[in-house]
Amino acid sequence: MPYVVTDGCIKCKYMDCVEVCPVDCFYEGENMLVIHPGECIDCGVCEPECPAEAIYPDSDDAATKWLETNAEFSQKWPNVTVKGEPPADADEWKGKPGKAKLFSPKPGGA
């Protein structure tokens, strides 16, 4: 049961989860992170670390529609292993509904 990053991460991208992941299974897009489902060891340490509460086990209904996005874009985006700075306006976006329409397929990183 891998963990899944949902639309709650969009435009927040705090990256606290990256710092605690023991297997470095996070991948960075322009405005969100995803988890590679084949690399996630289901330890769950990332879930409570997410300030945006955007990470769920794949068995949770909130994760269902984001599992495919995580699987697809973890193959396309660069792996991220070090916590970076969140966007300057991350706190303004935290908890806002309807962020799925703001998803960017562009890769993140430098």
C-alpha positions in Angstrom: 0.0 0.0 0.0 2.1 3.0 -1.2 1.4 6.5 -0.1 0.1 9.1 -2.5 0.5 12.8 -2.8 -2.8 14.5 -3.6 -3.8 17.9 -4.9 -3.4 19.4 -1.5 0.3 19.7 -2.4 -0.2 21.8 -5.4 1.3 25.3 -5.0 2.4 24.4 -1.5 5.2 21.9 -2.0 6.6 22.2 1.5 9.0 19.3 1.1 9.1 18.3 4.7 8.2 14.8 3.5 11.3 14.5 1.4 13.6 15.0 4.4 12.1 12.0 6.3 11.7 9.5 3.5 14.1 6.6 4.1 14.0 5.4 0.4 14.0 8.8 -1.5 10.8 8.0 -3.4 9.7 11.6 -4.0 9.8 13.3 -7.4 9.5 17.0 -8.0 7.2 18.8 -10.4 6.9 22.5 -11.0 4.2 22.9 -8.3 3.9 19.6 -6.4 5.6 16.4 -5.5 4.7 12.8 -6.2 5.6 9.5 -4.7 6.9 6.6 -6.9 4.5 3.7 -5.9 7.1 1.1 -6.7 9.7 2.6 -4.5 7.5 3.5 -1.5 8.0 1.0 1.3 4.7 2.0 3.0 6.5 3.2 6.2 4.2 6.2 6.5 6.7 8.6 8.0 5.9 11.2 5.3 2.2 11.5 6.0 2.4 13.3 9.4 5.2 15.5 8.2 3.1 17.1 5.4 2.0 20.6 6.6 -0.6 20.6 3.8 -2.0 17.2 4.8 -1.7 16.1 1.2 -0.3 12.6 1.6 -2.6 9.6 2.1 -2.3 5.8 1.9 -3.5 4.5 -1.5 -6.4 2.8 0.3 -7.9 6.1 1.3 -10.6 7.5 -1.0 -8.7 10.9 -1.1 -5.8 9.2 -2.8 -7.6 7.1 -5.4 -7.7 9.7 -8.2 -4.1 10.8 -7.6 -2.4 7.3 -7.6 -2.1 7.3 -11.4 -0.7 10.8 -11.4 1.9 9.8 -8.9 2.8 6.7 -10.9 3.0 8.6 -14.2 4.9 11.6 -13.1 7.4 9.8 -10.8 8.7 8.3 -14.1 9.1 11.8 -15.7 10.1 14.2 -13.0 13.5 14.4 -11.2 14.0 12.6 -8.0 14.3 14.9 -5.0 16.2 13.8 -1.9 16.9 17.1 -0.1 14.3 19.4 1.3 14.1 22.6 -0.7 12.3 25.9 0.0 8.6 26.0 -0.5 7.1 28.6 -2.7 6.9 32.1 -1.1 3.1 31.9 -1.2 2.7 28.3 0.0 0.9 29.3 3.2 -1.7 31.2 1.2 -2.5 28.1 -0.8 -2.5 25.6 2.1 -5.9 24.1 2.5 -7.5 25.8 -0.5 -9.9 23.5 -2.3 -10.0 23.0 -6.1 -6.3 23.1 -6.7 -6.4 20.1 -9.1 -7.0 22.4 -12.0 -3.7 24.1 -11.2 -1.6 20.9 -11.7 1.5 21.5 -13.8 3.0 18.5 -15.7 6.3 20.4 -16.0 9.2 19.0 -14.0 10.6 20.9 -11.0 14.1 21.4 -9.7 16.9 23.5 -11.0 
